[in-house]
Amino acid sequence: MSARPEARPEPAAPGDRVTGLVRALRAHGFGIGTGETVDAGLALAAVGFEDRERMREALAATLLHGAGQRRVFDRVFDLYFPLVDGREEDTRDAQNARDAHDAREPGAPPSAPDVAALRDRLAAALAAGDDAALNLLAGDAVGALGGFGATPGSDGWSSYRTLSRLRPETLLARVRAMLRDAGAAEPEFADRLTDDEIRRRIEEFRERVRTEARRRVALRQGRDRVARRAVEATPDRVDFLLAGRDQLDELRRTVRPLARRLATRLAARRRRAARGEIDLRRTLRRSLSTGGVPVRPVLRRRRPGRPELVLLCDVSGSVAGFAHFTMLLVQALHDQFSRVRVFAFVNRLDEVTDLVARGRADPAGLGERILAEATLTGWHGQSDYGTALGEFAERYVDVLGPRSVVFVLGDARTNRSDPNLPALKLIADRARRVYWLNPEQPALWFTGDSVAHAYAELVEMRPCRNAAQLAELIGRLLPV
């Protein structure tokens, strides 16, 4: 009995793909309204559907609000508007599998993919700079090397599996030699430029392989699901606890633009607050001259003061990136506060306000500078919130007053030590407000050595997992 072929969805109409693209971008935090979606449809109608790159640029021009969103947009676009719809590759893979099966001796194991032939084709395409050949080769490589399971029709496709077997980064010397033989590169002077160009082509091919793997998975699991889960978020939405060094470096580069937007919001809130609330008694008295109609309401004028901000930052382990980014953001916003004091701790607490101020010139080295110049650890290197809070309550509690807003940054994991709840209560009593920003999701606040639930009974604890949430919380929680 022959196996029933798997049902495949029909190609989606361009309008459906546009709305799917917009849904996926919204899931990544892009602020795209109905008007912008309509503009995107009109732009596609104007440029037509024959040139894929013109479609890409038309949609980018109507849907994006900044250059930082472009990388996510390109990857999502490649899912909804791929080079091909996938049936050609699936048909070719299936035919190749049948041909290989027919060519095998009865009982012989399946033949291994010809990696050497793929590498030869890749070297020739890289040397020629042939984009069409590289696109085709990316599909062939994923089909031959990237599938999970014993058959090419498996549900999983892995770019990592493909690239680890193909190893394109090892072809640099061969491609350079091919360019020299073709007279396209000078032997000495242009070697460095040639190598940089070859590396750029190799990285572009690696991205083609990633795109192809995502496309194949999307054909089976659905574009919407893959667009949400398999496309890397913009830097401001990368989870602090999961961000690598490169992502944290990219996130630090967003501090200035993010601070400018946040300062604008805070200044607008302060201007609105300066107008004050309606004085009902005086408004009614003034309305007597207009027949009882309150034409000109009277407001209680008030002079809003800039708050004093105090940061208590855990700089140990994976939460260090969260703390360092917040320090830089607050330093960039220093004009919005009457005073800023920053304290860092692991199991000892020390003031690092001056170090953070100097960190504006070298944001990437802020963490190393704090660890080298501040006294943050005692006889061990594990977090101890109880000791750190106790030191602040004993040595620095006088910096708090009725205008002070305290932000505690950390995951509240005490490594089974005393959480020192009385010290946190003293801080909460002396300050105007205390907010605890926790980079862990709330479901983990009751697990392991976390005492977040106990601290949350004394101060307001908020989850803060990425830069977008941090900016929103600072803009919303600070008093005016």
C-alpha positions, 0 to 999 in steps of 0.5 A, spaced: 500 500 500 503 506 497 503 512 502 499 517 502 502 524 500 502 529 505 498 535 504 501 542 502 497 548 503 496 552 497 501 559 496 498 564 499 495 571 496 500 577 496 495 580 501 495 574 505 502 574 506 503 582 507 498 581 513 502 575 515 508 579 515 505 585 519 502 580 524 509 577 525 513 584 525 508 586 531 509 580 535 517 582 535 514 589 538 514 593 531 509 599 532 505 598 525 498 601 525 492 599 520 494 606 516 501 603 515 499 596 513 494 599 507 500 604 505 504 597 504 499 594 500 499 600 496 506 600 495 506 593 493 501 595 488 505 600 485 512 597 484 509 590 482 510 583 484 516 581 479 522 584 482 522 581 489 528 586 492 523 592 490 518 589 494 522 588 500 524 596 499 517 598 498 515 594 504 521 596 509 519 604 507 512 603 509 513 599 515 519 600 519 521 606 523 528 605 524 534 602 521 535 598 528 529 594 525 531 592 518 535 586 520 529 583 523 524 585 518 529 582 512 529 575 516 521 575 516 520 578 509 524 572 507 519 567 510 513 570 507 516 572 500 521 567 499 525 566 493 521 560 491 515 557 494 519 550 496 515 545 492 521 545 487 526 544 492 522 538 495 520 535 489 528 535 487 530 532 494 525 527 493 527 525 486 534 525 489 532 520 495 529 516 490 535 516 485 539 514 491 535 509 493 534 505 486 542 506 485 544 502 492 545 495 492 540 491 496 541 491 503 546 497 503 546 502 507 544 509 505 549 513 501 552 519 505 551 526 501 557 528 497 560 534 501 566 534 497 562 536 491 558 541 495 564 544 497 567 545 490 561 548 488 561 553 493 568 555 492 567 556 485 561 560 486 564 564 492 570 566 487 565 568 481 561 572 486 555 568 483 549 570 487 544 565 483 549 560 484 549 561 491 542 561 492 541 554 489 547 551 493 544 554 499 538 550 498 542 544 495 546 544 502 540 544 507 537 539 503 543 534 503 546 536 509 541 539 514 535 534 515 534 531 521 532 523 521 534 518 516 529 521 510 530 528 506 522 529 508 523 530 515 520 535 519 526 538 521 532 542 518 538 545 521 542 551 519 547 549 524 548 542 522 549 544 514 554 549 516 558 544 521 558 539 515 560 544 509 565 548 513 565 554 508 569 558 513 575 553 511 575 555 504 578 562 504 585 560 502 582 556 496 577 561 494 583 566 494 588 562 490 582 561 485 581 569 484 589 569 483 589 564 478 583 568 474 587 575 475 582 578 480 587 579 485 593 582 486 598 577 490 601 582 495 597 589 496 590 587 495 591 580 499 587 583 506 582 586 501 581 580 498 580 576 504 575 581 507 571 580 501 571 573 501 569 573 508 563 577 507 561 573 501 562 567 506 558 570 511 552 572 506 552 565 504 551 562 511 546 567 512 543 564 506 543 557 509 540 560 515 534 563 511 533 557 507 533 552 513 527 557 516 524 557 510 523 549 509 521 549 517 516 554 515 513 550 510 511 544 515 510 548 521 507 555 519 510 561 517 507 565 523 510 560 528 517 560 525 517 568 524 515 568 532 520 563 535 526 562 530 527 570 528 532 573 533 529 579 536 531 587 535 536 588 541 531 592 545 527 586 546 533 581 547 532 577 554 538 580 558 539 573 561 540 570 555 544 575 551 551 574 549 557 578 549 555 581 542 548 582 543 550 586 549 555 590 545 549 592 540 545 593 546 549 598 549 550 602 542 542 603 543 543 607 550 543 614 547 537 613 542 533 610 547 535 615 552 533 621 548 526 618 547 525 616 554 527 623 556 522 626 551 517 622 554 519 624 561 519 631 559 512 631 556 509 628 563 513 633 567 510 639 563 503 636 563 504 635 571 506 642 571 499 644 569 496 641 575 489 639 577 482 643 577 481 647 583 473 646 583 472 651 588 475 657 584 472 654 578 465 655 580 466 662 583 469 664 576 463 661 573 458 666 576 461 671 571 459 666 565 452 664 568 454 658 571 458 655 565 465 653 567 468 656 561 475 657 564 477 652 569 482 654 574 488 649 575 492 648 582 499 650 579 504 646 582 512 646 581 514 639 579 521 637 582 526 632 579 526 626 583 533 623 586 534 616 583 538 611 587 540 604 584 542 598 587 545 593 582 547 586 583 553 585 578 554 578 579 553 572 574 548 573 568 544 579 571 551 583 570 549 585 563 542 587 565 545 592 571 550 595 566 545 597 561 541 600 566 547 604 569 548 607 562 541 608 561 540 612 567 547 616 566 544 618 559 538 620 563 542 624 568 539 631 566 532 628 568 534 627 575 536 632 581 541 627 583 543 620 581 547 615 586 549 608 583 551 602 588 553 595 586 554 589 590 555 582 589 556 580 597 559 587 599 556 593 597 560 599 594 558 606 591 560 606 583 557 613 581 563 616 579 565 610 575 558 610 571 559 617 570 566 615 566 563 609 563 560 614 558 566 614 554 567 607 554 561 603 555 563 596 553 569 596 559 564 599 565 563 592 567 571 590 568 572 597 571 567 596 576 569 589 578 577 592 578 576 598 582 570 597 587 569 593 593 564 588 591 566 581 594 568 578 601 570 571 602 566 568 597 564 570 590 556 569 590 550 573 591 548 575 598 542 580 598 542 580 605 549 583 606 549 588 601 542 591 603 544 591 610 551 595 608 546 600 604 542 601 610 548 601 615 552 606 611 548 610 606 541 610 608 542 617 609 542 619 602 534 617 602 529 622 603 522 624 601 524 625 594 528 619 593 526 613 588 530 607 589 531 601 584 533 595 586 536 591 580 537 583 581 534 576 581 533 576 588 537 569 589 540 569 595 544 562 595 540 560 601 543 566 605 539 570 610 535 575 605 535 581 611 528 583 610 528 588 616 534 592 612 529 592 605 524 595 610 528 600 613 530 602 605 522 602 603 520 607 609 526 612 608 525 613 600 519 615 597 518 609 593 522 603 592 521 598 586 525 592 585 526 590 577 527 582 576 530 580 570 527 573 571 520 571 569 515 571 575 514 563 574 521 563 577 520 567 583 518 561 587 523 556 585 530 554 588 534 560 592 529 565 590 526 570 595 523 574 590 516 573 593 518 575 600 521 581 598 515 583 594 511 583 600 515 589 602 516 593 595 513 593 589 517 588 584 516 588 577 519 583 571 524 587 567 527 582 562 529 586 556 531 594 554 524 595 552 521 593 558 526 597 562 525 603 558 517 603 559 518 601 567 522 607 568 518 612 564 512 610 567 514 609 575 518 615 576 514 621 579 513 627 576 
